[in-house]
């Protein structure tokens, strides 16, 4: 899928900010019509918006949560001790492939 850049209109309403996607997005992507939005702050001027379809099953939510928790844990370890990071090499991959061969 090619990246698409959309201009999002924002309006300040009392204590919240209302972001509106263009109608063309909704027309081209009807599966997201009733989606919830998750916002992650990446830096001072960068946000990551995730559209979460209301059709996601509980198993997928739990799996996604576990993966996020695992990746968060790895990121914290990386921040605490960056010198302990070991690059995943072709040799490591070959060893693992050999161990898993025929399984």
C-alpha positions as CSV (number, residue, x, y, z in Angstrom):
1,X,0.0,0.0,0.0
2,X,1.4,3.4,-1.0
3,X,1.6,6.0,1.7
4,X,-1.1,8.7,1.5
5,X,-0.9,12.1,3.0
6,X,-4.2,13.7,4.0
7,X,-4.8,17.2,5.3
8,X,-6.8,17.0,8.5
9,X,-8.9,19.9,9.6
10,X,-8.8,20.7,13.3
11,X,-11.2,22.7,15.4
12,X,-10.8,23.6,19.1
13,X,-13.9,22.8,21.1
14,X,-13.7,23.8,24.8
15,X,-11.2,21.4,26.3
16,X,-10.7,19.2,23.3
17,X,-9.4,19.2,19.7
18,X,-11.7,17.9,16.9
19,X,-9.8,16.4,14.0
20,X,-11.9,15.7,10.8
21,X,-10.8,13.4,8.0
22,X,-11.7,14.4,4.5
23,X,-14.9,12.8,3.2
24,X,-12.8,11.2,0.4
25,X,-11.0,9.1,3.0
26,X,-14.3,7.8,4.4
27,X,-15.6,7.1,0.9
28,X,-12.4,5.2,-0.2
29,X,-12.1,3.4,3.2
30,X,-15.6,2.5,4.4
31,X,-14.2,-0.1,6.8
32,X,-13.0,2.8,9.0
33,X,-16.3,4.7,9.1
34,X,-17.0,3.9,12.8
35,X,-13.4,3.5,13.9
36,X,-11.9,4.8,17.1
37,X,-8.7,6.8,17.0
38,X,-5.7,6.3,19.2
39,X,-3.1,9.1,19.4
40,X,0.5,8.5,20.3
41,X,2.8,11.4,20.8
42,X,6.1,10.7,19.1
43,X,7.8,14.0,19.5
44,X,7.1,17.7,20.1
45,X,5.5,18.1,16.7
46,X,4.7,14.6,15.6
47,X,1.6,12.5,16.4
48,X,0.8,8.9,15.3
49,X,-2.9,8.4,14.7
50,X,-4.1,4.8,14.7
51,X,-7.6,4.0,13.4
52,X,-9.0,1.1,15.3
53,X,-11.8,-0.7,13.6
54,X,-14.8,-1.5,15.8
55,X,-14.8,-5.0,14.2
56,X,-11.5,-6.1,15.8
57,X,-12.0,-9.3,17.7
58,X,-11.1,-9.6,21.4
59,X,-8.3,-12.1,20.5
60,X,-6.7,-9.6,18.2
61,X,-7.0,-6.9,20.9
62,X,-5.3,-9.1,23.4
63,X,-2.6,-10.2,21.0
64,X,-2.0,-6.6,20.1
65,X,-1.8,-5.5,23.7
66,X,0.7,-8.3,24.5
67,X,2.8,-7.3,21.5
68,X,2.8,-3.6,22.6
69,X,3.7,-4.5,26.2
70,X,6.5,-6.8,24.9
71,X,7.9,-4.1,22.6
72,X,7.5,-1.4,25.3
73,X,9.6,-3.7,27.7
74,X,12.3,-4.1,25.0
75,X,12.4,-0.3,24.4
76,X,12.8,0.3,28.1
77,X,15.7,-2.2,28.3
78,X,17.2,-0.5,25.2
79,X,17.0,2.9,26.9
80,X,18.5,1.6,30.1
81,X,21.5,-0.2,28.6
82,X,22.0,0.6,24.9
83,X,25.5,-0.9,25.0
84,X,24.0,-4.4,25.6
85,X,22.1,-4.4,22.3
86,X,23.3,-7.2,20.0
87,X,22.6,-7.1,16.3
88,X,20.7,-10.0,14.8
89,X,23.1,-11.4,12.2
90,X,22.8,-13.8,9.3
91,X,24.8,-16.3,11.2
92,X,22.3,-16.2,14.1
93,X,19.5,-16.7,11.5
94,X,21.3,-19.7,9.9
95,X,21.8,-21.3,13.4
96,X,18.1,-20.9,14.2
97,X,17.0,-22.2,10.8
98,X,19.3,-25.3,11.3
99,X,17.8,-25.9,14.7
100,X,14.2,-25.6,13.4
101,X,14.8,-27.6,10.2
102,X,12.2,-30.4,10.0
103,X,10.1,-29.1,13.0
